Amino acid sequence: MALALACVGSMPSMAQTVERYAAPVPRAAPAAPMVPALPSPGVAAPGGPLPATIPPFVPPAPVPPPTAQPPVQPPPAVRPPLPPAPPAQPVKGLPADAPPLVISGGVYSADRDRRMAIVNGKVVREGADLGSGVVLEQITPVGVVLGFRGTHYRLMY
């Protein structure tokens, strides 16, 4: 308990605290402005006499935009020509006395008017005479049916 009294006795009173912080704080003199004030008309500036007239403002000359240069393109690469496609083989399955036929492909449709095949490099439709008595009788989804001398031959693409 003696220790507690010793601590309490050393504390300043409320009146002392208020008196200490309520005292006026001395203030420093105001600092000089960072930007010098302009002299009044007719009053000489610190550096010398005031000019008689102020020259008019002249805006800077506009800078022309840069001219657009076309992009530099590398010269086109020289490619060797493609080799010719190997010749298609004639259709096998026809008799030896039938003309050679090369069937490159075909288009099948449920509509007969839209069906076509490529035979010997030409687009032909059903019923076409392919020469020497060979007739394109039908185009199927996977091949064609050819007629030659009364016999039907089914050929796949």
Secondary structure, 3 states (H helix, E strand, C coil): CHHHHHHHHHCCCHHHHHHHHHCCCCCCCCCCCCCCCCCCCCCCECCECCCCCCCCCCCCCCCCCCCCCCCCCCCCCCCCCCCCCCCCCCCCCCCCCCCCCCEEEEECCCCHHHCEEEECCEEECCCCEEECCEEEEEECCCEEEEEECCEEEEEEC
